Amino acid sequence: MSETTQGKTTVSPEVLTTIARLSALGVPGVSRLAPVSGGVNRLFKRGAGDGVRIETEENTVFIDMHLILQENVNIREVSRNVQQNVARAIQEMVGMEIGHVNIHIEDIDYADSEV
């Protein structure tokens, strides 16, 4: 007996934003996400203020991550790890293709060490 599925599954942008945010925060060296102001996302409440901007076109996801890193980390390495982690999570959990994962380093969290 063959099983056929009728209908389709849709994934809200909020789900994609949550997956991207949690995947980025799971990477060593990422302190937190930087707030993003303005833009289309703010109008639609998608990723407004949480450091993630998501756009979808057909079955492809385009992601911009705004990060604040911990001090004394290799920025290039952390950025690459975030890109890989986020892309893998979206592909595995949702099955969508990744157009790009752009990383924007907004700041570094320095310890309260005044000289």
FENHU-V43587 format. One record per residue. N is the residue number from 1. RES is the residue in one small letter. PSI is psi in degrees with one decimal (none if undefined). Layout:
# FENHU-V43587
n=N res=RES psi=PSI
n=N res=RES psi=PSI
This chain:
# FENHU-V43587
n=1 res=m psi=127.2
n=2 res=s psi=140.2
n=3 res=e psi=126.8
n=4 res=t psi=142.3
n=5 res=t psi=130.5
n=6 res=q psi=138.7
n=7 res=g psi=-172.2
n=8 res=k psi=164.0
n=9 res=t psi=133.5
n=10 res=t psi=148.2
n=11 res=v psi=125.5
n=12 res=s psi=152.5
n=13 res=p psi=-28.8
n=14 res=e psi=-36.2
n=15 res=v psi=-45.1
n=16 res=l psi=-40.9
n=17 res=t psi=-43.4
n=18 res=t psi=-44.8
n=19 res=i psi=-45.9
n=20 res=a psi=-44.6
n=21 res=r psi=-50.1
n=22 res=l psi=-36.6
n=23 res=s psi=-39.7
n=24 res=a psi=-42.7
n=25 res=l psi=-20.0
n=26 res=g psi=-5.8
n=27 res=v psi=126.0
n=28 res=p psi=134.7
n=29 res=g psi=-19.2
n=30 res=v psi=121.9
n=31 res=s psi=-52.0
n=32 res=r psi=176.6
n=33 res=l psi=144.1
n=34 res=a psi=141.0
n=35 res=p psi=143.3
n=36 res=v psi=126.4
n=37 res=s psi=153.3
n=38 res=g psi=-170.3
n=39 res=g psi=176.6
n=40 res=v psi=-37.0
n=41 res=n psi=-35.7
n=42 res=r psi=-37.5
n=43 res=l psi=-38.1
n=44 res=f psi=6.2
n=45 res=k psi=26.8
n=46 res=r psi=107.5
n=47 res=g psi=10.4
n=48 res=a psi=121.4
n=49 res=g psi=-1.5
n=50 res=d psi=14.9
n=51 res=g psi=6.9
n=52 res=v psi=131.9
n=53 res=r psi=128.5
n=54 res=i psi=134.1
n=55 res=e psi=143.5
n=56 res=t psi=145.7
n=57 res=e psi=115.7
n=58 res=e psi=-119.5
n=59 res=n psi=24.0
n=60 res=t psi=138.3
n=61 res=v psi=134.1
n=62 res=f psi=124.4
n=63 res=i psi=136.1
n=64 res=d psi=124.6
n=65 res=m psi=129.4
n=66 res=h psi=111.7
n=67 res=l psi=152.8
n=68 res=i psi=122.3
n=69 res=l psi=161.8
n=70 res=q psi=159.3
n=71 res=e psi=159.4
n=72 res=n psi=39.5
n=73 res=v psi=157.5
n=74 res=n psi=108.3
n=75 res=i psi=-43.5
n=76 res=r psi=-43.8
n=77 res=e psi=-45.8
n=78 res=v psi=-43.5
n=79 res=s psi=-44.7
n=80 res=r psi=-41.5
n=81 res=n psi=-38.6
n=82 res=v psi=-46.3
n=83 res=q psi=-47.3
n=84 res=q psi=-42.9
n=85 res=n psi=-46.3
n=86 res=v psi=-46.8
n=87 res=a psi=-45.1
n=88 res=r psi=-43.4
n=89 res=a psi=-45.5
n=90 res=i psi=-45.3
n=91 res=q psi=-44.4
n=92 res=e psi=-40.9
n=93 res=m psi=-33.1
n=94 res=v psi=-24.4
n=95 res=g psi=16.9
n=96 res=m psi=154.1
n=97 res=e psi=156.0
n=98 res=i psi=121.0
n=99 res=g psi=-51.8
n=100 res=h psi=156.6
n=101 res=v psi=97.9
n=102 res=n psi=135.4
n=103 res=i psi=128.1
n=104 res=h psi=113.1
n=105 res=i psi=113.5
n=106 res=e psi=-27.6
n=107 res=d psi=170.1
n=108 res=i psi=133.5
n=109 res=d psi=109.5
n=110 res=y psi=142.7
n=111 res=a psi=157.7
n=112 res=d psi=66.9
n=113 res=s psi=93.6
n=114 res=e psi=138.3
n=115 res=v psi=none
